[in-house]
């Protein structure tokens, strides 16, 4: 599993502690690195080189270990939580309820925390190095929450304007609605922490440091082949579109040997994978799958601009909360219990989103572009200004 290392001197993500001593600009200033730690290598031509590379455990093995540990701890923790809920509180969580979501997603959050703690020791990194150490984490989180709700509301407004969605009040008393609002907020905060922790924290940071263009192509091609040979995949066309759109930009960066190519290759892979994992949901369409991948790419841009995944976590949580609870629409093909409004799609599924929900509408594409533009306006200039100040400080020291 040989992989090239694509460093990025302007990337706020710290590099592995196996890298040489350097001074890198970050969103919060200049970060000084510890001296390099030698990696035990074998010079006798055995297979040891397949496990360890110049910067430690190779990306393929790191990701494999991450997946194994994550699923193991998630299964164990979810089993324990479910047993306690059933045995002690005599509750039975079933269906798409807030309680079942909190139980399931809470187990994944705990499993992810334990897994990252273990891997940070193995990889000689800090827990916060997985795109969690950027400046103003609380402000970024709140900004993401506001942006996620605003983006979904803009999409709903366009659907209402075109007559592609119809509203009705929810059949619940006010006290029950407030309880549902709080429970779904907790559930989707867990969803944001889990999914962003997997895709925009560990996988993005690991692949950005250790992958190459050809490994990225192989990974994306593998997803496409899987969908081709599994016709039951829902909306697989969205995966193919994400795969095709990323080839030429990443090839251009590879040929030019651009210093940031590792990050954008990783963004392409993780965003395509983010859409790919949704093809197992019933009711998904190719537009919904492509939208999931495209939003994933925008969230990677947010990591690049803000220096951490906290904006992405807030955005993800608020988008899902607004979609599921506030507006009561389908979310990636699922319709949950307990919501403020009741909405039903009307007209062509191409515009209404149909069973997929609002993100399955063609109108989600201009919303994604508007979101990208808003991100660049909010953080783009500040990011370049901070990078320039850090470079000037580094040159003066």
C-alpha positions in Angstrom: 0.0 0.0 0.0 2.6 2.5 -1.1 1.4 6.1 -1.1 2.9 9.4 -1.8 3.1 12.2 0.8 1.6 15.4 -0.4 2.5 18.1 2.1 0.8 21.5 2.2 2.8 24.3 3.7 -0.3 26.5 3.9 -2.6 23.8 5.4 -3.8 24.5 8.9 -3.8 20.8 9.6 -0.7 19.8 11.4 1.4 17.1 9.8 2.4 13.9 11.3 5.0 14.0 14.1 7.2 11.8 11.9 7.7 14.7 9.5 10.9 16.8 9.7 11.0 19.8 12.0 9.3 22.8 10.3 7.4 26.0 11.0 3.9 26.1 9.3 1.4 28.9 9.1 -2.0 28.1 10.5 -5.3 29.9 10.9 -4.2 30.8 14.4 -0.6 31.7 13.7 2.7 29.8 13.5 3.0 26.3 14.8 6.4 25.0 15.7 7.0 21.3 15.2 8.9 18.9 17.4 12.1 17.3 15.9 11.5 14.3 13.8 11.2 10.9 15.4 12.9 8.1 13.6 10.7 5.3 12.3 11.8 1.8 12.8 12.4 0.3 9.3 13.7 -2.9 8.1 16.6 -3.0 5.6 16.5 -6.7 4.9 14.0 -6.7 2.0 11.1 -8.2 4.0 7.5 -7.0 4.0 7.9 -4.5 6.8 7.9 -1.6 4.3 4.4 -2.4 3.4 3.2 -1.5 6.9 5.4 1.5 7.7 6.2 4.4 5.4 8.5 7.4 5.9 5.8 9.1 8.1 4.7 6.0 10.0 1.8 3.7 9.5 0.7 3.8 5.9 -2.7 5.4 5.0 -4.3 2.1 3.9 -3.5 0.4 7.2 -4.5 3.4 9.2 -7.9 3.6 7.6 -8.4 -0.2 7.8 -7.5 0.0 11.5 -9.8 3.0 11.9 -12.8 1.2 10.4 -12.2 -2.0 12.4 -11.9 -0.2 15.7 -14.8 2.1 15.0 -17.2 -0.7 14.1 -16.1 -2.8 17.0 -16.5 -0.1 19.6 -19.8 1.1 18.1 -21.3 -2.4 18.2 -20.2 -3.0 21.8 -21.3 0.5 23.1 -24.6 0.4 21.2 -25.4 -3.1 22.6 -24.6 -1.9 26.1 -26.7 1.2 25.7 -29.7 -0.7 24.2 -29.5 -3.3 27.0 -29.6 -0.5 29.6 -32.5 1.3 27.9 -34.5 -1.9 27.7 -33.6 -3.5 31.0 -33.4 -0.6 33.3 -35.8 1.9 31.8 -38.1 -0.7 30.2 -38.1 1.3 26.9 -38.2 -0.1 23.4 -36.6 2.2 20.8 -38.0 1.4 17.3 -38.3 3.1 14.0 -37.0 6.5 13.1 -37.6 8.2 16.4 -35.5 10.8 18.3 -34.9 8.3 21.1 -33.6 5.6 18.8 -31.4 8.1 16.9 -29.9 9.4 20.1 -29.1 5.9 21.3 -27.6 4.8 18.0 -25.7 8.0 17.2 -24.6 8.5 20.8 -22.9 5.1 20.6 -21.1 6.1 17.4 -19.9 9.4 18.9 -18.4 7.5 21.9 -16.9 4.9 19.6 -15.4 7.5 17.4 -13.9 9.3 20.4 -12.3 6.1 21.7 -11.0 5.2 18.2 -9.4 8.5 17.6 -7.8 8.4 21.1 -6.2 5.1 20.3 -5.1 6.1 16.8 -3.7 9.4 18.0 -1.3 7.3 20.2 -0.4 5.0 17.4 0.1 7.8 14.9 2.0 10.0 17.4 -0.6 12.8 16.9 -2.8 14.9 19.2 -6.5 14.1 19.3 -7.2 17.7 18.1 -4.9 17.2 15.1 -7.8 15.6 13.2 -9.1 19.0 12.1 -10.4 19.7 15.5 -7.8 22.3 16.7 -8.8 25.3 14.6 -9.4 28.8 16.2 -12.7 29.9 17.6 -14.3 26.5 17.7 -17.6 27.7 19.3 -18.0 30.6 16.9 -17.4 28.3 14.0 -19.9 25.8 15.3 -22.6 28.5 15.8 -21.9 29.9 12.4 -22.3 26.5 10.9 -25.6 26.0 12.8 -27.0 29.3 11.4 -25.8 28.5 7.9 -27.2 25.0 7.8 -30.7 26.2 8.9 -30.6 29.1 6.5 -29.5 27.0 3.5 -32.3 24.4 4.0 -34.8 27.2 4.6 -33.7 28.8 1.2 -34.3 25.5 -0.5 -37.7 25.1 1.1 -38.6 28.6 0.1 -37.9 27.8 -3.6 -39.9 24.6 -3.4 -42.9 26.6 -1.9 -42.5 29.3 -4.5 -42.7 26.7 -7.3 -45.6 24.8 -5.8 -43.5 21.7 -5.3 -44.1 21.3 -1.6 -47.2 21.7 0.6 -47.4 22.5 4.2 -49.8 21.3 7.0 -49.5 21.8 10.8 -48.2 18.9 12.8 -50.8 17.0 14.9 -48.9 17.4 18.2 -49.5 19.7 21.3 -47.0 22.5 21.9 -45.3 20.7 24.9 -44.7 17.6 22.8 -43.3 19.7 19.9 -40.8 21.4 22.2 -39.7 18.0 23.6 -39.2 16.7 20.0 -37.3 19.9 19.1 -34.8 19.3 21.9 -34.5 15.5 21.3 -33.9 15.9 17.6 -31.4 18.7 18.3 -29.4 16.2 20.4 -29.8 13.4 17.9 -28.5 15.5 14.9 -25.7 17.1 16.9 -24.6 13.5 17.4 -25.1 12.8 13.7 -22.9 15.9 12.8 -20.2 14.8 15.2 -20.2 11.3 13.9 -20.3 11.8 10.2 -18.1 14.9 10.1 -15.7 13.2 12.6 -15.4 10.3 10.1 -15.3 12.1 6.8 -14.0 15.6 7.4 -11.8 14.8 10.4 -10.1 11.4 10.3 -10.4 10.3 6.7 -9.8 13.8 5.2 -6.8 14.5 7.4 -5.3 11.1 6.9 -5.7 11.0 3.1 -4.6 14.6 2.7 -1.2 13.7 4.3 -0.7 10.3 2.7 -2.5 9.7 -0.5 -1.5 10.3 -4.2 -3.6 11.0 -7.3 -3.5 7.4 -8.5 -4.6 6.0 -5.1 -7.4 8.6 -5.2 -8.5 7.4 -8.7 -8.4 3.8 -7.5 -10.5 4.5 -4.5 -13.2 6.4 -6.5 -13.2 3.9 -9.3 -13.7 1.1 -6.7 -16.9 2.9 -5.5 -18.2 3.1 -9.1 -17.5 -0.5 -9.8 -19.3 -1.5 -6.6 -22.4 0.4 -7.7 -22.2 -1.1 -11.2 -22.2 -4.7 -9.9 -24.8 -4.0 -7.2 -27.9 -2.8 -9.1 -29.8 -2.4 -5.8 -27.8 0.7 -5.0 -30.1 3.7 -5.0 -29.1 6.8 -6.9 -25.7 5.4 -8.0 -25.6 7.9 -10.9 -24.8 10.6 -8.3 -21.6 8.7 -7.5 -20.6 8.5 -11.1 -21.1 12.2 -11.6 -19.0 13.0 -8.5 -16.3 10.7 -9.7 -16.3 12.2 -13.2 -16.3 15.8 -12.1 -13.2 15.3 -9.9 -10.9 13.6 -12.3 -9.6 16.5 -14.4 -9.2 19.0 -11.5 -7.2 16.5 -9.5 -5.2 15.4 -12.5 -4.4 19.1 -13.2 -3.1 19.6 -9.6 -1.2 16.3 -9.8 0.6 17.3 -13.1 1.4 20.7 -11.8 2.6 19.2 -8.5 0.5 21.8 -6.6 1.4 21.9 -2.9 -2.3 21.6 -1.9 -3.0 18.6 -4.2 -3.1 16.1 -1.3 -5.9 18.0 0.4 -8.1 18.3 -2.7 -7.5 14.7 -3.8 -8.6 13.6 -0.3 -11.6 16.0 -0.5 -12.6 14.3 -3.8 -12.4 10.8 -2.4 -14.1 11.5 0.9 -16.9 13.6 -0.7 -17.6 10.8 -3.3 -17.6 8.3 -0.5 -20.0 10.5 1.5 -22.5 10.2 -1.4 -21.6 6.5 -1.9 -22.6 5.5 1.6 -26.1 7.0 1.1 -26.9 4.7 -1.9 -28.0 2.1 0.6 -30.9 4.3 1.7 -34.3 3.5 0.2 -35.8 6.4 -1.7 -32.5 8.0 -2.8 -32.2 9.5 -6.3 -29.1 10.3 -8.3 -29.6 14.0 -7.6 -29.8 13.3 -3.9 -26.6 11.3 -3.9 -24.8 13.9 -6.0 -26.1 16.6 -3.7 -24.7 14.7 -0.7 -21.3 14.4 -2.3 -21.3 18.0 -3.4 -22.3 19.3 0.0 -19.5 17.0 1.4 -17.1 18.8 -0.9 -18.3 22.2 0.3 -17.8 21.0 3.9 -14.2 20.1 2.9 -13.8 23.7 1.6 -15.0 24.9 5.0 -12.3 22.9 6.7 -9.7 24.4 4.4 -11.0 28.0 5.0 -11.7 27.8 8.8 -8.9 25.5 9.9 -11.2 22.9 11.5 -14.3 20.8 11.1 -16.4 22.7 13.6 -18.3 24.8 11.0 -19.1 21.6 9.1 -20.3 19.9 12.2 -22.7 22.7 13.0 -23.9 23.0 9.4 -24.6 19.2 9.2 -26.5 19.1 12.4 -28.7 22.2 11.6 -29.5 21.1 8.0 -30.7 17.7 9.2 -32.6 19.2 12.2 -34.4 21.7 9.9 -35.2 19.0 7.3 -36.4 16.4 9.7 -38.0 18.3 12.6 -38.7 21.9 11.7 -40.1 21.4 8.2 -40.9 17.7 8.5 -39.7 16.6 5.1 -38.0 13.3 4.1 -34.3 13.2 4.8 -32.4 11.0 2.4 -35.5 8.9 2.0 -36.4 8.6 5.7 -39.4 10.2 7.3 -39.0 10.5 11.0 -41.6 10.7 13.8 -42.2 14.0 15.6 -41.9 17.2 13.7 -43.1 20.8 13.8 -44.7 21.0 10.3 -45.9 18.2 8.0 -44.9 18.6 4.4 -45.6 16.6 1.3 -43.9 16.8 -2.1 -46.0 17.9 -5.1 -45.5 17.7 -8.8 -42.5 16.3 -10.6 -39.9 14.5 -8.3 -37.2 16.2 -10.3 -38.2 19.5 -8.8 -39.9 18.4 -5.5 -37.3 15.8 -4.6 -40.0 13.2 -4.2 -39.3 10.4 -1.7 -35.7 11.6 -1.3 -36.7 14.9 0.3 -35.7 18.5 -0.6 -32.0 17.5 -1.3 -33.3 15.3 -4.1 -34.6 18.4 -6.0 -32.6 20.0 -8.8 -33.0 23.2 -6.8 -30.5 22.0 -4.3 -27.7 22.7 -6.8 -28.0 26.5 -6.8 -28.3 26.4 -3.0 -25.0 24.5 -2.8 -23.4 27.1 -5.1 -24.8 29.9 -2.9 -23.5 28.1 0.2 -20.0 27.9 -1.4 -20.1 31.6 -2.2 -21.2 32.5 1.3 -18.3 30.5 2.7 -15.8 32.2 0.5 -17.2 35.6 1.5 -17.2 34.8 5.2 -13.8 33.1 5.6 -11.9 33.3 2.3 -10.4 36.7 2.7 -9.7 36.2 6.3 -8.0 32.9 5.6 -5.6 34.5 3.0 -4.9 37.5 5.3 -4.0 35.2 8.3 -1.8 33.0 6.1 0.0 36.0 4.8 0.6 37.4 8.3 1.9 34.0 9.4 4.3 33.8 6.5 5.6 37.3 7.3 6.0 36.5 10.9 7.9 33.3 9.9 10.2 35.2 7.6 10.9 37.8 10.2 11.8 35.3 12.9 
